C-alpha cells in the first residue's frame, strides 16, 4: 500500500474522530426478549428527530453524530411490541443500550420486509439477494426437507445442471469462480451429489447473502460470485431442538444455554449441534425402485456445531466446527466420495470507549476428494486451508468506513492421468496476503461506495490492485437506480472436465508456476492469475407495499482463465492452457409478500462464451433462458396449513456433437503388442465445433403440503407431504455415446416426512 493511500486513510479516520468528539454516539443491540435472538433489520430511532437506522444481522445498531441532550430511544419490528428507553448523550460520549422486544399477540406467517426496504435505500446492494431461514422454508420441500441448495436455484442468474451433480453456476462463472463461505470460512464443496441437499442445516442458518456480481472489495479470491452464509447462535434461554425423518434423510438439532441469557446481566453462553444422515440408497430400493432397482446411489452425512459467548456490551465470540462427507457408487461405472472437515472462530469486539467495531475470523479446513472409474485411472485431490482476517468499522451519521486485512494459505495435492497416459501432479503450498478499504458515503438521495482491494500472491510473485465502485440513487421513495463495477482476481483452479459423463469430480489446484501460453500462440502469458472485470446496473421498484420489481443487466469479462491441458499429447506440450471469455445477460425478479401469500417470479436470459485460441464456443452451462416460479400459501383457522409450489424451466445446455468412433490400441505390451489380436478400446471422435449442439429443454414442477400441530409454545409436530417432478418429466441427465443410451434425471418422487420440534 502506497504512502499516499495510508495518508488518505489516516486523514479520513482523523476527520471522523474529530466529528465524533463534538457530539455523541448511541449504539447497542436489539434482542428478542423470549429467546435472546438478535432482531435483524429492526427499526431503531430517536423519537422526535430524524436520527435512526436499522439493525444488522447481529441486531447491532449505531446512531452517530447525535447532539448533546436527553432522548427517547425506541425500537420496533413487525410482530413485536415496540419498546423505548431514556438516554442521555454527552459531548464525545458513546452510550451503549440493549433493547428487548416482546412478541406481540398477533400471529404472523411472513417475515417483515419494511426494515429491509428501508435498508435498501441506504445500501448499494448491487446484485445482492439476502435470504433468511424463513424464506428457505417457504419453498416447496423436497423429500420433506427445506434446504438452501433448493433456494439458490431460484435466484436470478443462478444455474444448476439438474437434479444430480450438486454444482451451481452464477452469471457465467464456473463453480470454482464462486466463493461459498460458512461463518467466514470457505467451503469447497457445499452441495451433495444429489442436488437437492447442501451441507448446511436450514434451522442453523441466520442469513445468506448471495452476491452474483459487482461486489465490493470486502470480498476477495473469487472472479464471479459470493455466497456468504452465517449461522445463528444456539437458544440463549431455553433448551430445545428437533428430530425429523423422511424417505431421503433423517436429522437432529439440539441447542440451549450453557449460561442463561439475562436482561440485567446481558451476557450469555449457548451451544448448537446439528446433524443429518442420508439412507436414500436403502429406502429407494423399496419406495423408488422404478427410478433404479439397485437403489439411488447417494449417501451423505453432515455434522455442525458451535458455541457462542456473548458479552453484555455486544461483543461476542463463536467457536464452530464441522464434518461433511458424500459417497456415490454408480455400479459398474464409478465410485466417488469426498470429505470436508474444519474448525474456526469468529469474533466481534465492541470497545466501550471507541466508535470502532472490530471483527475477525480464524479458521482451518481440509477437503479430500477421489474418483475411481472402471475405464480410467483414479483421480484424487486434496486442499488444506488456513485463513485469518481482521476488519475494522467506523460509523458516522452519513458515512461508514470499513477496512481489513486477510491472510490465506492453502496446500494442494492433486493427481490425475489423462487419456493419453500423461500424469498431472501438483503438491504445492501458497499464501495470499490482502488488505481492503470500503467507504460508504450518503448524500441525500445518493449513496456512493468506492472500495479497493490489494492482494499479494506469493506463488506468483504478483501484486494485484483491484478498484471497485458501487452507487445507488433513490429517484423516488419507491424507485432506486443502482450500478457497480470492479476488477477481480483469484489464484485457485479446478479440474472440472466438461467431457466427463458424470461430472462429479472437482479437484483444486493453486495457480501454475509453469509456463502458460496465450490462446492459440506460443507467447507466454504475463502472469497466471484468473482475472475478470464486472459491470452491473439496474433498478429496484417497490410497486406497492407488497410487490417489488428488480431488473439488472450485467456483463462479466473473463480476461484470463487457466485450465489443465487435458489434450496434452507429448511431454513438450504445456500442462496448462489459457482461455478468455465473457458472460452477459439480463435478470428479472418480481416478489409479492403478504401475510398469507408469498410469490416469486424470475426470468434470466444469459450468454456465456469462451475463446480457446482457435474458436469461440458456448460453455456447457450456457443456459439461454431460465424461468422460476414459486408460491407459498398459508391457510386454515389457525394458519397451520401451508401449500407450496415451484416450477423451473430452462433451455437446453450445449454439448459437443459426436462425429464418429475409432478403436484405440494402448500398446501396453510395447513392441511386442499385436494390433491384429489386441482388443481396441472404442473412443469417440468429437465434432470440431465445440458445444455446437443443444440438449432438450429442462422443466420440473414440485408440490408440498405442510400441517403444523402445536402442543405448546415451543413444541410442535410438522407433517410434510411433497411430490418432486409432479408430472414425471423425463429430463435428460447425460447420453452414453458409446452404449448409445440416454440417461434421465430423477423421475417423480413422492415423500412424507415428520419434524418434531421441542
C-alpha positions, 0 to 999 in steps of 0.5 A: 500500500502506497504512502499516499493511500495510508495518508488518505486513510489516516486523514479520513479516520482523523476527520471522523474522530474529530466529528465524533468528539463534538457530539455523541454516539448511541449504539447497542443491540436489539434482542428478542426478549423470549429467546435472546435472538438478535432482531435483524433489520429492526427499526431503531430511532430517536423519537422526535428527530430524524436520527435512526437506522436499522439493525444488522444481522447481529441486531447491532445498531449505531446512531452517530453524530447525535447532539448533546441532550436527553432522548427517547430511544425506541425500537420496533419490528413487525410482530413485536411490541415496540419498546423505548428507553431514556438516554442521555448523550454527552459531548464525545460520549458513546452510550451503549443500550440493549433493547428487548422486544416482546412478541406481540399477540398477533400471529404472523406467517411472513417475515417483515420486509419494511426494515429491509426496504428501508435498508435498501435505500441506504445500501448499494446492494448491487446484485445482492439477494439476502435470504433468511431461514424463513424464506428457505422454508417457504419453498416447496420441500423436497423429500420433506426437507427445506434446504438452501441448495433448493433456494439458490436455484431460484435466484436470478442468474443462478444455474444448476445442471439438474437434479444430480451433480450438486454444482451451481453456476452464477452469471457465467462463472464456473463453480470454482469462480464462486466463493461459498463461505460458512461463518467466514470460512470457505467451503469447497464443496457445499452441495451433495451429489444429489442436488437437492441437499447442501451441507448446511442445516436450514434451522442453523442458518441466520442469513445468506447473502448471495452476491452474483456480481459487482461486489465490493472489495470486502470480498476477495479470491473469487472472479464471479460470485459470493455466497456468504452464509452465517449461522445463528447462535444456539437458544440463549434461554431455553433448551430445545431442538428437533428430530425429523425423518423422511424417505431421503434423510433423517436429522437432529438439532439440539441447542440451549444455554450453557449460561442463561441469557439475562436482561440485567446481566446481558451476557450469555453462553449457548451451544448448537449441534446439528446433524443429518444422515442420508439412507436414500440408497436403502429406502429407494430400493423399496419406495423408488425402485422404478427410478433404479432397482439397485437403489439411488446411489447417494449417501451423505452425512453432515455434522455442525456445531458451535458455541457462542459467548456473548458479552453484555456490551455486544461483543461476542465470540463463536467457536464452530466446527464441522464434518461433511462427507458424500459417497456415490457408487454408480455400479459398474461405472464409478465410485466417488466420495469426498470429505470436508472437515474444519474448525474456526472462530469468529469474533466481534469486539465492541470497545466501550470507549471507541466508535470502532467495531472490530471483527475477525475470523480464524479458521482451518479446513481440509477437503479430500476428494477421489474418483475411481472409474472402471475405464480410467485411472483414479483421480484424487485431490486434496486442499488444506486451508488456513485463513485469518482476517481482521476488519475494522468499522467506523460509523458516522451519521452519513458515512461508514468506513470499513477496512481489513486485512486477510491472510490465506494459505492453502496446500494442494495435492492433486493427481490425475492421468489423462487419456493419453497416459500423461500424469498431472501432479501438483503438491504445492503450498501458497499464501495470499496476503490482502488488505481492503478499504470500503467507504460508504458515503450518503448524500441525500438521495445518493449513496456512493461506495468506492472500495479497493482491494490489494492482494499479494500472491506469493506463488506468483510473485504478483501484486494485484490492485483491484478498484471497485465502485458501487452507487445507488440513487433513490429517484423516488421513495419507491424507485432506486437506480443502482450500478457497480463495477470492479476488477477481480482476481483469484489464484485457485483452479479446478479440474472440472472436465466438461467431457466427463459423463458424470461430472462429479469430480472437482479437484483444486489446484493453486495457480501454475508456476509453469509456463502458460501460453496465450490462446492459440500462440506460443507467447507466454502469458504475463502472469497466471492469475484468473482475472475478470472485470464486472459491470452491473446496473439496474433498478429496484421498484417497490410497486406497492407495499407488497410487490417489488420489481428488480431488473439488472443487466450485467456483463462479466469479462473473463480476461484470463482463465487457466485450465489443465491441458487435458489434450496434452499429447507429448511431454513438450506440450504445456500442462496448462492452457489459457482461455478468455471469455465473457458472460452477459445477460439480463435478470428479472425478479418480481416478489409479492409478500403478504401475510398469507401469500408469498410469490416469486417470479424470475426470468434470466436470459444469459450468454456465456462464451469462451475463446480457446485460441482457435474458436469461440464456443458456448460453455456447457452451462450456457443456459439461454433462458431460465424461468422460476416460479414459486408460491407459498400459501398459508391457510386454515383457522389457525394458519397451520396449513401451508401449500407450496409450489415451484416450477423451473424451466430452462433451455437446453445446455450445449454439448459437443456433437459426436462425429464418429468412433475409432478403436484405440490400441494402448500398446501396453505390451510395447513392441511386442503388442499385436494390433491384429489380436489386441482388443481396441478400446472404442473412443469417440471422435468429437465434432470440431465445433465445440458445444455446437449442439443443444440438449432438450429443454429442462422443466420440473414442477414440485408440490408440498403440503405442510400441517403444523400441530402445536402442543405448546409454545415451543413444541410442535409436530410438522407433517410434510407431504411433497411430490418432486417432478409432479408430472414425471418429466423425463429430463435428460441427465447425460447420453452414453455415446458409446452404449448409445443410451440416454440417461434421465434425471430423477423421475417423480418422487413422492415423500412424507416426512415428520419434524418434531420440534421441542 
